[in-house]
Amino acid sequence: MIGYSENDPYCCKLYEANHPNVPNFGDITTINAEDLPDFDMFMGGFPCQPFSSAGLGKGELDIRGTLFYDIVRICESKRPKYILLENVKGLTTNRHRETFDKIKSELKRIGYGDLAYKMLNTKDYGIPQNRERLWMFAQYGGLPDTFNLEPPKVKLTKSFGDFLDQNPPQELYLSDAQIAHLKEKHHIPSFIVDKPLCFDVYNKKIKHDALCITLTMPEHNSIRAIEVPKEGREIVRKLSIAEQFRFMGFEDGELITAGQSYTQLSRRAGNGWDVNLVGILLKHIFSQL
């Protein structure tokens, strides 16, 4: 790995704690491609807020939506053999069709042939989180005609409750008054459940399919865990940091948190890649090349 590009100080601190001595080239818009060492693969998730249902959906009217052109600029100069990109499913909607078509045409223009792309969901690869993301892959010179970006699905054998802590921090629990307010605000008659379930705050419903909804930025405040009642008392709480990263494919103890706050770490989880799915996807890709 030759390095990474990040300018958020909290992201940088977390990455450096987990991957020491890897160069950070900083803001991608300021990178001079000629100064980079040669590399085989460009991997990145250009900002999703311009295309997300949770954002304003401005597309290229949002300056963050133009960062893709820096990816093109660097790849046109360095010509890595492979490009792997990720974004939200909103990029493929009619609203952003012109932007997505431009992405495909630009990659083709600089020598990467037809872009392979597929919507993949975390729940289809062993982790009970309903997380749909658009994955895009290109090879310099083009891909084989038989290339397929979708890995075989993995049977889901675990549910929401299997990813929860045995002894969560007490500060995550809502008070009786807070639970009563939540019920009144979202018209929920009861949080009495016979197994741990996810409450989708955004859509105002309990997820009886035993899946976690998509992890998002903590500002959206959209997930609550419902535990089995004790002595008839309803129990609702926020997800712990460990739980959030489990739903993103991390094993316990795998991540060094670098002393960051609950909010900052929740942002990293909500904006991250499902590392379990990435591993499955890369193995599938290179089994065909």
Secondary structure in CASP SS format (residue, H / E / C, confidence):
PFRMAT SS
TARGET T0000
AUTHOR 0000-0000-0000
METHOD secondary structure of the structure
MODEL  1
M C 1.00
I C 1.00
G C 1.00
Y E 1.00
S C 1.00
E C 1.00
N C 1.00
D C 1.00
P H 1.00
Y H 1.00
C H 1.00
C H 1.00
K H 1.00
L H 1.00
Y H 1.00
E H 1.00
A H 1.00
N H 1.00
H C 1.00
P C 1.00
N C 1.00
V C 1.00
P C 1.00
N E 1.00
F C 1.00
G C 1.00
D C 1.00
I H 1.00
T H 1.00
T H 1.00
I C 1.00
N C 1.00
A H 1.00
E H 1.00
D H 1.00
L C 1.00
P C 1.00
D C 1.00
F C 1.00
D C 1.00
M E 1.00
F E 1.00
M E 1.00
G E 1.00
G C 1.00
F C 1.00
P C 1.00
C C 1.00
Q H 1.00
P H 1.00
F H 1.00
S C 1.00
S C 1.00
A C 1.00
G C 1.00
L C 1.00
G C 1.00
K C 1.00
G H 1.00
E H 1.00
L H 1.00
D C 1.00
I H 1.00
R H 1.00
G H 1.00
T H 1.00
L H 1.00
F H 1.00
Y H 1.00
D H 1.00
I H 1.00
V H 1.00
R H 1.00
I H 1.00
C H 1.00
E H 1.00
S H 1.00
K H 1.00
R C 1.00
P C 1.00
K C 1.00
Y E 1.00
I E 1.00
L E 1.00
L E 1.00
E E 1.00
N E 1.00
V E 1.00
K H 1.00
G H 1.00
L H 1.00
T H 1.00
T C 1.00
N H 1.00
R H 1.00
H H 1.00
R H 1.00
E H 1.00
T H 1.00
F H 1.00
D H 1.00
K H 1.00
I H 1.00
K H 1.00
S H 1.00
E H 1.00
L H 1.00
K H 1.00
R H 1.00
I H 1.00
G H 1.00
Y H 1.00
G C 1.00
D C 1.00
L C 1.00
A E 1.00
Y E 1.00
K E 1.00
M E 1.00
L E 1.00
N E 1.00
T H 1.00
K H 1.00
D H 1.00
Y E 1.00
G C 1.00
I C 1.00
P C 1.00
Q E 1.00
N C 1.00
R C 1.00
E E 1.00
R E 1.00
L E 1.00
W E 1.00
M E 1.00
F E 1.00
A E 1.00
Q E 1.00
Y C 1.00
G C 1.00
G C 1.00
L C 1.00
P C 1.00
D C 1.00
T C 1.00
F C 1.00
N C 1.00
L C 1.00
E C 1.00
P C 1.00
P C 1.00
K C 1.00
V E 1.00
K C 1.00
L C 1.00
T C 1.00
K C 1.00
S C 1.00
F H 1.00
G H 1.00
D H 1.00
F H 1.00
L C 1.00
D C 1.00
Q C 1.00
N C 1.00
P C 1.00
P C 1.00
Q H 1.00
E H 1.00
L H 1.00
Y E 1.00
L C 1.00
S C 1.00
D H 1.00
A H 1.00
Q H 1.00
I H 1.00
A H 1.00
H H 1.00
L H 1.00
K H 1.00
E H 1.00
K H 1.00
H H 1.00
H C 1.00
I C 1.00
P C 1.00
S C 1.00
F C 1.00
I C 1.00
V C 1.00
D C 1.00
K C 1.00
P C 1.00
L E 1.00
C E 1.00
F E 1.00
D E 1.00
V C 1.00
Y C 1.00
N C 1.00
K C 1.00
K E 1.00
I E 1.00
K E 1.00
H C 1.00
D C 1.00
A C 1.00
L C 1.00
C E 1.00
I C 1.00
T C 1.00
L C 1.00
T C 1.00
M C 1.00
P H 1.00
E H 1.00
H H 1.00
N C 1.00
S C 1.00
I E 1.00
R E 1.00
A E 1.00
I E 1.00
E E 1.00
V E 1.00
P E 1.00
K E 1.00
E C 1.00
G C 1.00
R E 1.00
E E 1.00
I E 1.00
V E 1.00
R E 1.00
K C 1.00
L C 1.00
S C 1.00
I H 1.00
A H 1.00
E H 1.00
Q H 1.00
F H 1.00
R H 1.00
F C 1.00
M C 1.00
G C 1.00
F C 1.00
E C 1.00
D C 1.00
G C 1.00
E C 1.00
L C 1.00
I C 1.00
T C 1.00
A C 1.00
G C 1.00
Q C 1.00
S C 1.00
Y H 1.00
T H 1.00
Q H 1.00
L H 1.00
S H 1.00
R H 1.00
R H 1.00
A H 1.00
G H 1.00
N C 1.00
G C 1.00
W C 1.00
D C 1.00
V H 1.00
N H 1.00
L H 1.00
V H 1.00
G H 1.00
I H 1.00
L H 1.00
L H 1.00
K H 1.00
H H 1.00
I H 1.00
F H 1.00
S C 1.00
Q C 1.00
L C 1.00
END
